[in-house]
Amino acid sequence: MRHVCATLAKHHASAGQKRFPANATVQDISVPDTNSTDRADLAPPGATPTTDAQPRRIGDFATLAEALDYAAEGRRGLNFHDPRGTLLRAYPYAELRRDALANARRLIGLGIKPGDRVALVAETGAEFAAAFFGAIYAGAWPVPLPLPTSFGGRDAYVDQLKVMLGSSDPALFLYAPELATFASDAAEQLGITARDWDTLPGLPEADGDLPEASPDAIAYLQYSSGSTRFPHGVAVTHAGLLDNLHAHGIGLDLRPTDRVISWLPWYHDMGLVGCLLSPVANQLSVDYLKTEDFARRPLAWLDLVSRNPGTTLSYSPTFGYDICARRMSSQTRAEDRFDLSRWRIAGNGADMIRPDVMQAFVDSFAGAGFEASAFCPSYGLAEATLAVSLMPPGEGIRIELVEEAKLLGGDAERTSRPRRYRAIVNCGKPVHNIDVEVRDADGSTLPDRAIGRIFVKGGAVMVGYFRDQEATDACLSGDGWLDTGDMGYMSRGYIFIVGRAKDMIIINGRNYWPQDIEWAVEQLPGFKSGDIAAFAITGPSGEETPAVLVHCRVSDPHERGRLRDDIRERVHAITGINAVVELVPPRTLPRTSSGKLSRTKARTLYLSGEIQPYDIAA
């Protein structure tokens, strides 16, 4: 999964807004004095503490089991909340380790051997965490699988499970009891042993010593959120994982008062690695809101941030910040409900960064003390475990204006069209032990500010795709360089991401980025991020033609016709191309399991006729 995270460059304060100095330390940031808060622990009531006497180790472990062993010696842990942010369960790492060790012996009693895959539906909760680490202690490879989404329906989810189960070939499939009908159906069709994880405590525990994993052994398989018809299970070793978690901790400049708050799903690498495995390896307490609860009540996320008496580390794709900003009405003052002044790292990832969206979030919540400098840019992908680059904390969003002609591979001096620019977000500097190169089509390394294909190398790069040597060889060279498939450039040691190479639309030899077309349409009234999908189709004469599918909430046929013409004119004015514009019913455009738009699937569904546009008279 690709992540492009960014932070706003604007640091000016609005009238009357409190601003901390750029070099503020933890001691400079006030902590609320409230009887309901344990100031010594800097934790919400009943939750595991933020601070601890245990010395912090920054991911310097040989295996993930060793990391949990150490975390369990302290008092920190995981905390699960209901949709309104009320604490349901505090789950210290010591308790997680105890449950995981018991589960490891139960799995071995079921015949699970080192190297076997154990698939698990990644529901945010103690049961998944204990089963995941139980597989780790047993020497098996846990395989997190997605939860059902609000789109696609039952059959689509069962098919998705079948594809990933078929790819990972697990010896056992574990699931939450409420998903029994979905999971058991998928498992039965493939002949895979499956069981509700609530049945694990009733199983006998095997005797004898548990296997000890080598650092070079596979720790788990990670499927990207875009894995659908042809999934690739990324094989991550213990050494590669801990290398990246160490780099993550260094890059975030972890402090004793830091606490993680997350609503991200555990089947996505940013949620699993960034908000579960990294806190374990770096001994951080975490407060969780389920992803589906965030979707229904997004401002509950900000409530959790406000209640944290220490400093907060919390991450979201751009759409998460967008939803929160949109939920704030003009009659509501953010400062009357929230206190975001201690939000130290506001990461943003999993989709392209929209500076305008991030600015809207700042505008909505500056009154509650949110600092634009808290936004933390990063870039990464599952094939590199998680993080490739991070913006140094406190630098905020930095953008560069790049001439459109250069983005499209042309010569800005030779075009007669008015010059247009796109704001490209700075995604930070390569993390510890990761090297980055930008190469041209011939494989030659390009200089600063020359746009090309991003390649990365380092200890956190995957060993390959599970049982798919052809796909591995297509992106991973013999000397360890990974072709990310992303386009971008380097500038003074910072990484700037332009887009995905496979998404580029090529018309008459010119390159067009689909997000430029989509963003152009979003400027029209009534549209938001995710309402538009742009991609190339083949015309009647064999030529490439851009198609733009747009969610339409207008029912009058004449208004639909006028809207289609407005969109067509808008796209032409911005890009100079004539596009096929199709209006489709709301909630038609598909999303990945992480919630971002899937252009590839939209194109497939459109060409197959499964997406039916509204019939509009010419």
N, C-alpha and C positions, 0 to 999 in steps of 0.2 A: 504494500500500500504506500502511495506517495504522499508525503506530507510537505506542504509548503506553509510555514508559519511565519507571521510577521508582526511587527509592532510599529505603532504610529510615530512619525518623526516629530509631530507637533507636540511641544512641551509647554506652550503658553497656557497660562491660567486664565480661566474666565473670572469675571468680576466676583470678588468675595470668596473664591474657591481656595481652600487650603491646599498648599503644595509643599511637599517635603523637598529638601535640597537634593540635587542629583547624587551627592555623595553620602546620603543618609545611611547610617548604620542601623543595626537591629536595636541598639540602645536608644537611638533617636526616635524610634517609632513607638508611639504610646500604646499601652495595653489597657483595655477598659477595666475599671475597678468595679467589679460587680460581685455580690454575694453568691450568685449562682455559678460563678466560675472559680475553679481552683487555679489561682495565680501561679502556684508552684509548678503545676503540671502543664499550664497553658492549654487546657483541654475543656471542651464542653462538658457539662455535668454527665457523669456516668461513662464517658468515653475513655478509651485508652489514652495515656498521656502523650503530649507532644515532646516534652523534655524528659530526659532520663540520665541517670548517672553513668549508664553504660557508655563507654567510649565508642564513638561512631567510626565504623570502617566503611570506606567508600568502595564498595563492590570488589574488594580485593580477596576474592575466594576462588577456589579451584572448581567448585561445582555449585549448583543451585541448592542442593541439599545442605551443603556446608554453610551457605548463606542463611538458610532458615534456622539451622542449628544455632548460629550465633545470635540472630535476631531474637530467638526464643529465650535467650539468657537475660534479655531486657524486659521492659514493661509495655513497650509499644505494641501496636497491632492494628487490626482492621475493624471498622465500625459501620454497621449497616442501618440505613434510615428508611422510614416510610415515605410516601409521596409528599407529605408536608414537612419532611425534614426532621421528624421526631425519631430519636434513637430507638431502634428495635433490639440491636444486639451488639455488644462489644466483644470482639474476638481477638484476644491477645495472641501474639505470635507463639507463645508457649503452648497455648491451647490448640492452635492450628497444627503445631508440630506433633503434639500428642495424638490428635485425630489422624493426621497424615501417616504417622508411623503405624497406627492400628490398621488404617486402610491398606497400607502397603502389604502387611501380613495377610489381610483378607484377600487381596488381589492375587498374591502368590498362592494362597489356598485354592483359588479358582483356576490355577494353572498358568497364570500370567508369568512370562519369562522376560529377562532383560532383552530389550530390542523389540518386544511386542508393542503394538500401538493400542492405546486405550482412548477411544473417542469420547468426548464429553460435550454435551450442550452447555455452552458457556453462560449460564445464568449467574448474575451477580449475587453471590451469597456464600455463606460459610461452607455449604455442602460441596459446591464446585471447587472452592479453594482446597478443601481437605482431600477431595478425590484427585485433583490435579497434582498436589504435592505427594499424595499417596503413590501415584504412578511414578513420580520422580524417585522416591525412596525405593520402589520396587525395581528400578532400572528400566521401566517401560517408558514409552514415548507418549505423553499426553497429546491429544489432538483436539483443540477447542473448535467447536462447531457453532454456527450462528443460531440465534433464536428466531422464531417466526417474526415477520414484519407485518405492518398494517396493510401492505399491498401484496398482491399476488395470490393470496388465498391458500387454503390447506394443501391442495394438490401441488402447487408451486413449491411450497416449503418441503413437502415430502420428497419431491424430485431433487431439490437442492441437497437435502440430506443424503439421498441415494448416491448422487454424484460424488460428494466428498467422502462418504463411507467407502464407495467403490475404489476411489483413488488411494485412500489411506490404508485400506484393508485391515481394520482393527480386529484384535482378538476379543475385544469387549467394547460395548457401547453403553455408556451411562447417561441417564437423563433425569430431569426433574419429574416428579409424579404427575404434575399437571400437563406434561407434554407426552404422556404415555401413548395416546392414540396416534400422534404424528410419528414419534420415534419408533414405536414397535412396528408400525406399518412399514417404514423404510427398512428397518432391520430384517423383518421377515422376508421381504422381497429379495433381499440379498443373502439370506441365510447367515446373518451375523448374530452372535449371541448378544443380547441386550437386557438390561435390567434397570429399574428405578433405583437411583442412588440412596433412597431412604431404606432400601433393603440391606445395604452394606453392614450396618451395625449388628445385624443378626447373624452374620456369617462367622465361621470359626477363623481364628488367626493362626497362620502357619508358624511353626517353631523354627529356630535356627537363626543364623546371622543374615542380615539383609545384604544384598549385593552392593558393592561400592563402585560408583561410576567413575570412569576415567574422564579427565577434563576434555578429551577429544571425542568422547561419546556424544551421540545425539541426545539433546535434552528434550526437545518437543518438535512437533510439526506445526507450522503456521500457514494457514490458508489466507490469502489476501481477500479483502472484501469484494473484489471484482471477480473472484473465482466462481465461474458458473459452469458452462458446458465443458471447458477443458481446464480443470483446476490444477494448480501447481502447489504442492505442499513444500514449503520452504523448510529445509532441514537445518536446524540451529543447534550447534554444539554447546556444551556447558561453557567451554573456554570462550567461544564467540559471544555468547550471551553475557557472561560476566565482564568481558572486555568492554562491551557497549554500555552495561550498567555502571561500570566504573567511570567511563567517559561521560555518561549522563550526569552522574553525581558531581564530577569535577566541573562540567560545563554550567551547571546550575548554581555553583558556588554555595552548596548546602550549608544551612545555618541551624543552630540548636533550636530555634523557635519555629522552624518550618514544619508544615503539616500539609498533606495532599488532600484535595477534595475533588471527587470525580463522579461523573455520570456516564463516562465512556464505556461502551460494551467490552467485555473481556474476550470476545472472539475477534476483535480488531487489535492490531499490533500496538496501537497507541494506548489502548485501554489495558491490554494484557501486560505488555512489557513496561510501558511508561507509568501505569498506575496500579499495578499489582506486583510484578517481579522487581521493578526498581525500588519501590518502598521496602520490600523484604531485604534486598541486597544492601540498601543504604539505611536501614533501620528508621523508617519514617512511619508515623501513624497516618491512617487514611480514613476519610469519611466518604461513604458511597451513597449515591442516589441511583436507583435503577434507571436504565436508559428509557424505558417506557414511561416511568414516572416523570422524568425530565421532559419528555415529549408532551405530556399532559399539563405539567405545571413547571415550565422552564425557570420561573423566577425563584423556585425552591432551591435551585443551585446557588443563586446569589444569597439566599437566606443562610445557607450553610456557610458560605464564605464570611458573611457578616457575623455569624455566631462564633467563629474561630477567634479566640483571643490572641493567638500567635500570628505568625506570618503564613500566608497561603501560597501553595503551588497548585495551580489548576489549569487544565487544558481543554480546548474545544476546537472543533472545526469552525470555519467562518460562520456557517449557518447557525451554530449555537449562539454566538454573539448577536447575530442578526435577529433571531427569534426573541431574545431578551429585550433588545432595543425596541422592537416592534410592539412588545407587550406593554411597554410603558406609555400610558396615555398622557395627553397634554395637561390633564388636570392633576396628574400624580407627580409629586416631588420625590425623586429617588432618595433624598436624604431623610425623608420621613419614615422610610422602611429599611434602608440598607446602610451598612457601614463597610465600604470596600477599601478603606484607606490602608489596610494591612495586606492587601493582595499583592504579593511581591513578584510572583511569576505568573503571568496570564498567557499561557502557551496557546498557539493556534496552529492546527494542522489538519491533515487528511484531505484537504482540497485546496484549490488555488486561493490565494489571499486577495480579498477585496479591500483595498485601503478605504474606500468610501464607507463600507459596512463597519469597519473598525472605528472610523471616525464617528459614525453615528452612535456606536456604543459609548465612546468617550463622551459625546455630547449628552447622551441620556443619563450617564452615571457619574459624571464629574462632580455633581453636587453631593454625591454620596462618598466622595473622597477617592474615586478611582483615578489612578495616574496613568496617563498614556505611556509613560516609560515602563510600566509593568508588562506590557505586551512583549512576549519573547518569541522571536522568529526562529524557525528551525526547518530542516528539510530531512527527509528520510524515507525509507522503504523497508518492507519486511525482509527483502533479500540482503539487507545490511543489518538485520535484527530490529533496529528501530531508527536511531539517530545517525545521520551523516553530518549535519551541521547544526549549530545553535548560535543564536545571537548572544553575545555577552550580556548578562543581566543588566538592566537599566538603560540600554541603548535605544530601546523602543523601535517602532517601525521606521525604517529608512527606505526611501524609494529613489529610483533613478528614472528619469524620463528618457526613453529610447525611441528614436524615430521609427515610425511604422515600416518604412522601406527597409530598414536594417533587420527588423523582425521577420520580414517576409522574404529575406534573402536577396533583396535588390540593392540598387545603388541610389541613395537619397539624392545625389547630385543630378542624376539623369532624369528623374521623374518630373513631369509637368504638373502633377497633382499638388494641391496645397499640402504642406507638411503636417502630418499628424503624429502624435506621440502617445505612447502607452506607458503608464507607471508600472515599473517592474520592481517587485519587492525584494529587498535584501534578506536573504535567508540565513545569515550568520556565517560563522567560520567553521571549517571542518573540526569535528570533535577529536579528542585524543585518539591517536593510533588509526586515524582514517586519512588517506590521501585522496585528493580529487584532481582529475584532469578533464579538460574540455577538448574534444577532438573533432576534426572535420570528417567528411565522408571517406577520406582516404586513410583515416586513422592517425593523422599527424596532430600533435598537440598544438592548440591554438593559444595565442597571447591573450592578455587581459582585454576584456570587453569585446571579444570576438565570439559570436554565438555558435555553439556546436552541441555535440552530444556529451552528456555527463557520464564519466566513468569514475568508479570509486574502488579503492583497494584498502584492506586492513583486516585486523583480527576479527572484526564483527561480521564480515561478509560470509554469507552462507557457504556450506560445503557443496550445495547443489539442491535441485528439486528431487523429491522422493520418487524413485523409480522412473525417472524421466531424464535419461542422459542426453537425449537430443535437445530438449529444451534447456538443459543446463549448459551444454556446449554452445548453444546459440547466444548466451548472454555472459558466460563466465569463461575467461581465457585461461590457458594453462598456467600463466604466471600470476593468476589471482585477481585480474582486473574485471570488475563487473560493469557491464553495459546497462545502465539504469533505464534506458529508453526515454529519459527526460532531456529536454533541450534547455540550455541556459548558458551562462558565461561567468567568469571570475572577474573580480575587480578589487584590487588591493587586498587580496586574501579573503574576500567575502564571496559567497555564492548567490547568484541571481537565477531563478528558475523562470523560464519563459512558457513552457508547456510540455505536453506529451508528444513525442515524435509521431506516434501512430494516430493521434487525433488531428494532425495537420490536414487541412483541405487544400489540394493543389488544383488550381483552375488556370488553364492556359499558361502553365509554367510558373505561375505565381503562387506563393504560399499564403494561406489565411489561417489564423488561429480561431478555432470554434468559440473560445471564450470571448473573443473580441466581438463576434457576431451576437452572441447571447447577451453580453453586457450592453450592447447597443440597443437591443430590444427592451431590456429591463429599464431603460431610461424612460420608456413610454409609461403613462399612468396606468396603475392597476396591476403591474407585474412585480414579481419578486424573484430572488435567486431560486433556481430549480424549476421555474416555469417554462424554460426554453431549452431546447436541445438542437444543436447545429452539427451536421455531418455531411459527408459527400455521398452522392448516389450517382449511378451511371445513367446518363440520358439515353433517349431513343437512338441517337447516332453514335453511341459509345463514348461520348464526352462526359467528363466529370462535371457534376452540377451540385451546388450546395443546396441542402434541404434544411429548413428550419421548422421544427415542430413547436407549437406554442399552446400552453394551457389557455383555454378560452372560457370565461365566466359570463359571457354575453349570450342571451337567448334569442334576441331579435335577429332575423336573417340579414336584414339590411345593415344593422350595426356590425354584424360579423364580417360582412363584405368590406365595410369601411375600415374595420380594424385590420383585416388582412392587407389591404392596400397601404395603410399607414406603416405596418411592419415592413412590407416590401420596400417602401420608399426609404424607411429608416436604415435598413440594411444596405441599400444601394448608396445612400448618402455617406455612410461611414466607411464602407468597404469598396464601393464602386462595382459591385457584382450584383447580378440578377439572380435571386434565390427562389426556389420553390418554397412557398410558405403554406403550411398546413395548420389549421386550428383544430385542436383535439380537446376532448373533455378533461376537466380538472382531475388530477391524481392519476393521469394516464401514463406519464413519463416514468420509466422505471428508475429505481435507485439501487445502489449496492447495499449490502448488509450494514455498512457503516453510515448509510443515510445520504450519500452523495449521488448526484446524477450519473447515470450510466449511459453515455452516448452510444457505446458499442451495442448495448442491448436495445436501446431505443431504435437504432438503425435496423437491427435484425427484426424487431417486432413490426416496424413500419413496412419493411420490404416484404415480410411474410403475410401482411394483411391483418395481423393481430391488433395493431393500433389502427383504428378506423377514424380518419379525420371527418370533421363536419362537412357536409355537402354544401358548397357555397357557389351561387351562380357567378359566372365570369363577369 
